[in-house]
Amino acid sequence: MIQINASAGLLKAKLALELWQVLIRPSSVFGLGVLVLAGFMAGVIFWGGFNTALELTNTEKFCTGCHEMKDNVFAELKSTIHFTNRSGVRATCPDCHEWARFKANDSLECRNCHSADSMDITKQSPRASVAHQRFLFTKEKTCIDCHKGIAHHLPDMRGVPGWQ
């Protein structure tokens, strides 16, 4: 009986020694596994932090947090159809933001709500109907070419190259 207990104790000591040897000098496979797992965890933490920061800064409350935006630009938006309208749909600051981006991406932000396929040109004014058919449907122009200033007052662009 003493012999069995001594053998079991020796076996446990041997296993503990082998485990200690693996931990202080891990094999390349074990080290690579730890590295991959640590990289994955760091990626998840980074993406979570990035996404959280993006969500917090991509709000109307954040955009209007300073008095310059709240008292000027946001005040302009409040007086437009994009803020209050019969459909109850409101465009917020992050929905649109920059005119240059509109031009570069063929007014994607506009077309997210106002697609050419869903337009009923028979319910538009004759001038709008002709303009949409001639310029928008043929892709000769994009929304922002004609509707610049729809949510904010146009700045004084005299003297700026490329401005009509």
Contacts in CASP RR format, 6 or more apart in sequence:
PFRMAT RR
TARGET T0000
AUTHOR 0000-0000-0000
METHOD contacts of the structure
MODEL  1
MIQINASAGLLKAKLALELWQVLIRPSSVFGLGVLVLAGFMAGVIFWGGF
NTALELTNTEKFCTGCHEMKDNVFAELKSTIHFTNRSGVRATCPDCHEWA
RFKANDSLECRNCHSADSMDITKQSPRASVAHQRFLFTKEKTCIDCHKGI
AHHLPDMRGVPGWQ
22 30 0 8 1.000
26 34 0 8 1.000
56 62 0 8 1.000
58 94 0 8 1.000
59 92 0 8 1.000
59 94 0 8 1.000
60 74 0 8 1.000
60 92 0 8 1.000
60 93 0 8 1.000
60 94 0 8 1.000
63 69 0 8 1.000
63 74 0 8 1.000
63 92 0 8 1.000
63 93 0 8 1.000
63 94 0 8 1.000
64 70 0 8 1.000
64 74 0 8 1.000
64 93 0 8 1.000
69 93 0 8 1.000
73 152 0 8 1.000
74 93 0 8 1.000
76 151 0 8 1.000
76 152 0 8 1.000
76 153 0 8 1.000
77 83 0 8 1.000
77 93 0 8 1.000
77 151 0 8 1.000
77 152 0 8 1.000
78 84 0 8 1.000
80 150 0 8 1.000
80 151 0 8 1.000
80 152 0 8 1.000
81 150 0 8 1.000
82 90 0 8 1.000
82 91 0 8 1.000
82 150 0 8 1.000
82 151 0 8 1.000
83 90 0 8 1.000
83 91 0 8 1.000
83 151 0 8 1.000
84 90 0 8 1.000
89 113 0 8 1.000
91 113 0 8 1.000
91 151 0 8 1.000
95 109 0 8 1.000
95 112 0 8 1.000
96 102 0 8 1.000
96 109 0 8 1.000
96 110 0 8 1.000
96 151 0 8 1.000
97 109 0 8 1.000
99 144 0 8 1.000
99 148 0 8 1.000
101 109 0 8 1.000
102 108 0 8 1.000
102 109 0 8 1.000
102 110 0 8 1.000
102 142 0 8 1.000
102 143 0 8 1.000
102 144 0 8 1.000
103 142 0 8 1.000
103 144 0 8 1.000
103 145 0 8 1.000
106 139 0 8 1.000
106 142 0 8 1.000
107 142 0 8 1.000
107 143 0 8 1.000
107 144 0 8 1.000
110 142 0 8 1.000
110 143 0 8 1.000
110 144 0 8 1.000
110 147 0 8 1.000
111 143 0 8 1.000
114 143 0 8 1.000
116 132 0 8 1.000
116 136 0 8 1.000
116 137 0 8 1.000
119 132 0 8 1.000
121 128 0 8 1.000
121 129 0 8 1.000
121 132 0 8 1.000
121 133 0 8 1.000
122 129 0 8 1.000
124 132 0 8 1.000
131 146 0 8 1.000
134 140 0 8 1.000
135 141 0 8 1.000
135 145 0 8 1.000
135 146 0 8 1.000
136 142 0 8 1.000
136 143 0 8 1.000
148 154 0 8 1.000
157 163 0 8 1.000
END
